[in-house]
């Protein structure tokens, strides 16, 4: 018997959560000696529980199906997605790997395991699994989108943008993809394109606090603080307890204030009081001219004295020679 199904699971971890649909794939036939329909009813019940996000009960039913028939890849896939919903990533990865072992071209199992690798931040392995899934089914939207997530993790901004744009073209109402593409645009510093994606999200939902905060942050990266502030204020109005956004708002307000501050004015410096000059000393007032005049004067005086004393008789000395 060939089991086919369409599994829709609500992912419940980080930014990768959303609704992912997985198309049907062929599985191996049950092993000989086992009833062709063994485990089918448990599997069907497990799918119903999975769709209603009753993951614990779904794991129980898929496990019953596997015990009844352990050669059906779909049974392991179903349990893998249920374990993923419970954030049991190791168990989910093991289930997807077993499904791939049983059916090497099981596109759904590769997509499921890629999500596990993304949660574990093993972006290189996630990228490899999405590539394998797309080799099997090149137009699988879930695989293209998850490949974009892996490329984001690897900072391959151009490739991520191309994949997210591809998804948007195929599924224009996938709002999460606009958010992820905006992040890739920011990685390339293509801020205008990022703003356009966040604005689109806000046109769809004006109360999207994440889009408001992210657009505000992008404006601040552009130095457009006057546009960032209203986005932060709107986000805080919707969620007053968001301390991170409050901190960003304060920082941005400070940046805007500094940006708009007038240039420092030239302050008139008070001239230092002029010191009262000291009265010059007598010596400092004697110039070379004064010295010359003094010398000439002395010579004149000496000449006059000489003239006066020339005519007088010298007195005899009383010294005995």
C-alpha positions, 0 to 999 in steps of 0.5 A, spaced: 500 500 500 502 507 498 500 512 503 500 519 501 498 525 505 498 533 505 501 535 512 500 542 515 503 543 521 504 550 525 511 551 527 512 553 534 519 556 535 523 562 533 522 566 527 521 560 523 514 558 525 509 559 521 504 554 517 508 550 512 505 545 507 508 539 505 506 535 498 505 528 498 511 523 496 511 516 495 513 511 500 516 504 500 511 499 500 510 495 507 515 489 509 513 482 507 509 479 512 505 485 515 498 487 513 498 493 507 494 497 512 497 496 518 498 502 522 494 506 517 488 508 522 493 510 527 497 514 522 490 518 520 488 519 527 495 522 528 495 527 522 488 529 525 491 531 532 497 534 529 493 539 525 489 541 531 496 542 535 495 536 540 502 534 539 503 529 545 497 525 543 499 525 535 506 522 538 502 517 541 498 515 535 504 515 530 508 511 535 503 506 535 503 506 527 510 505 527 510 499 532 504 496 527 509 498 521 516 500 521 517 501 514 513 507 512 516 513 512 510 517 512 509 514 520 516 517 522 515 524 518 508 525 522 512 523 528 518 528 527 513 534 525 509 532 532 516 532 536 518 538 532 511 542 535 514 539 542 520 542 541 524 535 541 528 537 536 533 531 537 527 526 536 524 530 531 531 530 527 532 522 528 525 521 525 526 525 519 533 521 518 529 515 519 524 517 514 530 519 509 533 512 510 527 508 508 525 513 502 532 517 500 527 522 495 522 523 501 522 531 500 518 532 506 523 529 510 528 533 508 524 539 509 522 537 516 530 536 518 532 542 515 527 546 520 530 542 525 537 544 523 535 551 523 533 551 530 539 548 532 543 554 528 546 549 524 545 553 517 550 549 513 546 542 514 539 546 513 542 549 507 544 542 504 537 539 506 533 544 503 537 543 496 536 536 496 528 537 497 529 542 491 532 537 487 526 532 488 521 538 487 524 544 485 518 549 486 516 547 493 515 553 496 516 551 503 523 549 501 525 555 498 523 559 504 527 555 509 533 555 504 532 563 505 532 562 512 539 558 512 542 563 507 540 569 512 544 565 518 550 564 513 549 572 511 548 570 504 544 576 503 543 576 496 541 569 495 536 570 501 533 576 498 532 572 491 529 566 495 524 570 499 522 574 493 521 568 489 516 566 495 513 572 495 511 572 487 508 565 489 505 567 495 504 574 496 500 574 502 506 570 506 507 576 511 513 573 514 517 572 508 517 580 507 519 581 514 525 576 513 527 579 506 527 586 510 532 583 514 536 581 508 536 588 505 538 591 512 544 586 511 546 589 505 545 596 507 539 597 502 535 601 508 530 604 503 528 597 500 528 594 508 523 600 509 519 598 503 518 591 506 516 594 513 511 599 511 508 594 507 507 590 513 504 596 517 499 597 511 497 590 512 497 591 520 498 598 523 499 595 530 504 590 528 509 592 534 515 588 531 514 591 524 514 598 527 520 597 532 524 594 526 522 600 521 524 605 527 531 601 528 532 601 520 530 609 520 535 610 526 541 606 522 539 611 516 540 617 521 533 619 520 532 619 527 526 624 526 522 618 523 524 613 527 522 616 534 514 616 531 515 608 530 518 607 537 513 611 540 507 607 536 510 601 538 510 603 546 503 605 546 501 598 544 506 595 548 508 599 554 512 594 557 517 593 552 524 596 555 528 594 549 524 599 545 524 604 550 531 604 551 532 605 543 527 611 543 531 614 549 537 613 545 534 616 538 531 622 542 538 623 544 541 623 537 536 627 534 537 632 540 545 632 538 544 632 531 539 639 531 543 642 536 546 649 534 553 649 533 557 652 539 557 659 539 564 663 539 564 666 546 568 673 547 574 672 551 575 677 557 582 680 555 586 679 561 587 686 565 594 689 563 599 690 568 601 696 571 608 698 568 613 698 574 617 705 575 623 704 571 630 704 575 635 709 575 640 705 571 635 702 566 634 710 564 641 711 563 642 710 555 649 710 551 648 717 549 648 719 557 654 715 558 658 719 552 656 726 555 658 724 562 665 722 559 666 728 555 664 732 561 669 729 565 674 731 560 672 738 560 673 738 567 680 735 567 682 740 562 680 746 566 683 744 572 689 743 568 689 750 566 688 753 572 694 749 576 699 750 571 702 756 573 703 755 580 710 753 583 710 746 586 712 746 594 718 743 596 718 737 599 721 736 606 723 729 605 731 729 606 734 725 600 
